[in-house]
Amino acid sequence: MFLPGGVLTLLVIVVPLAVALYISLLDLDQYSIREWVGADFIAFDNYVEAVRDSHLVHAIGISLGYSALVSLACVPLGLAAAIATQDRFRGRGLVRSILLIPYVLPAFVVGSTWRIIFQPDGIANRVLGTDGLWLNGPRSFWALVLVQLWSGWPLVYLLAAAGLQSVDASVHEAAALDGAGWWAKLRYVVLPQLRGPVSLALVISFLHNVNSFTLPFVLFGVPSPVDVEVLPVLTYVESFQNFEFGLSVAMAVISLVLVAIPMAVYLRAVRLDTGRERGSR
């Protein structure tokens, strides 16, 4: 029964990953791409060049910084929306659907729309009464944060709303009988029940933001301003504009390691929680 899934995993994940690791050890560029198997083996020189001579460290800092900022800002927005739409009211289904629109829109559409908004003569400057540049310079970082936050917070809302549905009604009734106010019930009853869904949403949001390519690519173009030179866009530039394929794959491998760290921490935390629950029983 495990054979079909194992073969699929081997072909889709293991083999491409092994090929990528091998390419990252080659001096592969536009001149050797036709016979890439025979390209010079240079061991870890691509990794050394990526760290020392490229913008990799700067791109990692930008990617991690804005991803953490956006992920943390998504939590209160998503929780507030989930709690506000928890109780039944007329038109609740329509409101819930509207709140999910930013998340279901394609990243290309989101990036194109906000690019128009952030033009020098666009809506953003007219509403704020400013005349600065949002797609270049220091403001570009905050433009990226704002757009990514606008499109990403419904994920937290969706998982938090699902978590609220799993809270037993008897728990709310018991809290009401004990005279708990809305803040006490929210703090001691609702939020502890949402720890798992919100933690999952936080990890998924962070990983999605770190790996986000389409939105920064469409919003700022290439080459990106230095303040929003995120790791996926930098990898794209090295591969498809500079044709440094070995170097770009080395950057992609480093990106994979960065993504694997928070995922491993989350999976470890989930396993510890499961073991604690079993031990208590």
Residue, then its C-alpha position, 0 to 999 in steps of 0.5 A: m500500500f505504501l509503494p505508490g506513495g513511496v515511488l511518487t515521493l521518490l520521483v517528485i521530491v527526492v530525485p529533484l532534490a538530489v539533482a539540485l544538490y549536485i548542480s549546486l556543486l558544479d560550475l554551471d553557467q550559460y556556457s556549460i548548460r548544454e553539457w551540464v553533467g560534464a561541468d567542472f566540479i567545484a565543491f562548495d565554491n558556489y556556497v562560499e560565493a553566495v555568502r561572500d560575493s553576492h547579496l544573499v545575506h542581505a536578501i535573507g535578512i530582508s526576507l526573514g525580517y518582513s516575513a516575521l513582521v507580516s506573520l505576527a501582524c496577521v495574528p491579531l487581525g485574523l483572530a479579531a475577524a474570526i471572533a467577530t464573525q463567530d456568532r450567528f447574524r444576518g449576512r454572516g456567510l456573505v461577510r465571511s466570504i468577503l473577508l477571504i477575498p484577499y487570500v483567494l486572489p492570485a498573487f499576480v492580480v494583487g501585485s498588479t493592483w497594488r502597483i497601480i495604487f503605489q504609483p507616484d500619481g496613484i491613490a496611495n499618495r492622494v489619500l495620504g497627501t504625500d508625494g513620495l515613492w512607494l516602489n523604490g527607496p525605504r518606503s518600498f519595504w513598508a509597501l511590501v509589508l502592507v501588501q503581503l499583510w493585506s493578502g495574507w491575514p485571511l489565512v489566520y482568520l480561516l484557521a482561527a474560525a475553524g478552531l472556534q468551531s471545534v470549541d464545545a458549546s458546554v465550555h462557553e455555557a460553563a464559563a457563563l454560569d461561572g460569571a465570566g465576562w467577555w474578556a475573561k472568557l476570551r483570555y481563559v477559554v477561547l484563546p487557549q483553545l486556539r493555540g494550535p490553529v494559530s500556531l499552525a497559521l503563524v508557521i504557514s504564513f511565515l513559510h509562505n512569506v519567505n517563499s513568496f516570489t510572484l508578489p514581490f516580482v510583480l510589485f517591484g519588477v527586477p532588478s528589485p530595489v535593494d530594500v525589497e531584494v528578497l531571496p526568491v527574487l535574488t535567486y531568480v535574477e542569478s539564474f535567469q538573468n545572470f545565468e549563474f545556475g550553480l550559484s542560484v541553485a546553491m541559494a535555493v538550497i540555502s533557502l530550503v534550509l531556512v524554510a526547514i528550520p521553523m517547520a522542524v521546530y513546529l513539528r517538534a512542538v506538536r509532537l511534544d504536545t501530543g506526548r504530553e497529552r498521552g502522558s496525562r491520560 
